[in-house]
Amino acid sequence: SSGSVAVDHIVLSGDKVIEVELRFELVCHDSKGRLRGKVRWFASDTHNAEQPANPIPAGLWAPPAGAMPASGNALYIESDPLDFIAEGRRLLLTPEDTSMFHVGVSADPAYLFFWIQGQGQGQPAWMVHFKPATHLTRLEPGIYTNVPDLLDFDPGYGGFDIQRFSNCTTSDSWVAIDSVSYDGDRLTGLDMRFEHFCWNEGEGLRGALR
């Protein structure tokens, strides 16, 4: 292929591009047509009005009846046989089953982290992290879709990961927050569901956290 690029506008901050506008033209080999386009990108434009969408769609995955206790903190996970993280397991973890069960937020009220440590030597720690799009100052009810791995955090979509011994470095997830409450900047209550696929493969895991 061959083509041309015209940069009409660019702004740098140090060695990073923070604004750019460009036009391009592309001709593929043996093609009689041309592809033309224009790109405008500003690092400051991180707002994604669709995140989160509320109400949450009816029929979205939820734990089977009776899988979660009626009250109290709990993590429920079910996974497909070839899922990289949970490897086909179905499990329920509560504070009674573990030596540590902690849900909270960092100095950023919108950044959720969850850590649960199984009882006994060699038992794995489960960790869940979720940070929504940067225009949100705290978690809000609704569904967050097309969420990449936390390592690939996208200002418009956020980032999510779940770990057990190890985690995948590329993933695609949705996160649904059914309810959330704060006391000031302190997280006091959360009902959350999620679906996670490592390397965007067809088998993954689904979970609920309260």
Secondary structure, 3 states (H helix, E strand, C coil): CEEEEEEEEEEEECCEEEEEEEEEEEECCCCCCCEEEEEEEECCCCCCCCCCECCCCCCCCCCCCCCCCCCCCCEEEEECCCCCCCCCCEEEECHHHEEEEEEEECCCCCCEEEEEEECCCCCCEEEEEEECCCCCCCCCCEEEEEEEEHHHCECCCEEEEEEECCCCCCEEEEEEEEEEEEECCEEEEEEEEEEEEECCCCCCEEEEEC
